[in-house]
Amino acid sequence: MTRGNDTSLLRCPRCLGALEESAGNALRCAACAADYPSLGRYHDLFVESRPAPPYPAELAHLHFPREGLLAMTPPPETAWDRLFGRRDFNRGWERDLQALQDTVRQAGCCERGRAEFMKDDEASPAFEHQRREVRVKARKIMRRVLGATPAGSRGGLVLHVGCGGRCNDGIPVEYARAGYVNHGVDAVRSYVEEFLDQGHAQLANALALPYADASFDVVNYTDILEHLFDPLGGLVEAVRVLRPGGLLMLDTPGYASIDRSRALSYLEYALGRAFPATRRRRLVTASWDGQTFFHTEFTARELRRLLSLAGLDILSLDNETFHPAELDGPPPRPSLLRRLTPAGSWFALARRPS
Ligand SMILES: [Zn+2]
């Protein structure tokens, strides 16, 4: 496995100019003279997002510009919420939205200010559970990526956008096993530092990637799209750094996810399919380890439109679950209910046209 930190692929995230070593191991842009400090084994290349691309009217609700987020208020509880017991789902909405708005005020329309020093509790059962789920996910990712890549052209460079740290390391491990060299970017410093065990990594914004056009054979985009205020802008950036013919592997929570332990949830799901206005409101925050994140969810139709607008050809879009039991044996046989109610994540493989 390649270790250390290769900076040869890096470009200025503001203007894409070439970067040169300057004093104190910092990088300086030869074109715009911006400085990017060294943080020891990696660089701080995090800059504000690029301006958002235009959203078509039917996707405008997916874009959360700064003023829109600051003006947002928690929605009132509806009769449907009471019927389906959604109160728990929205518990803390007001407090979480407040925390998110404070971050946006302080750090602009990015999550860096809050998330920079996030640490996972590696002793918690939730951390171990997530790690096992990620290992199942990693196998399914590689099955798709390798299935779409002729044997002679496997390997190359993969960029993990929102690379995450040790909780996600099952994914870069599988890529390395298949012959790929891992590069990662994240807004969380501790995650960047942990990812350096798997390859190269930098602190950077998914909406302003510090790489030249057409640098990567694969962009791995798992559990990141839902955290972006500008998801189309994020995908446009991913496509920019993908070589023509390269693959984008995307995983993001599905809008339709239901609570299988509650019979009423199946009725809720069925009604939501038939009458979209009865669906639960779009989640805009989620908490993990005491931190409040921006978090939204997508329908299959929205994802297809976003991927197409970003210029990608969609090879597959499936609903997947990642059950830790699958590590030790065949997946639990999908029941009819499971098949009729896709409750997991959207798993999409797409190609940048040659
Ligand atoms: Zn520059």
Residues whose N, C-alpha, C, O or C-beta is under 5 A from the ligand:
A	BS01	ZN	C12 R14 C15 L16 G17 C29 A31 C32 A33 A34
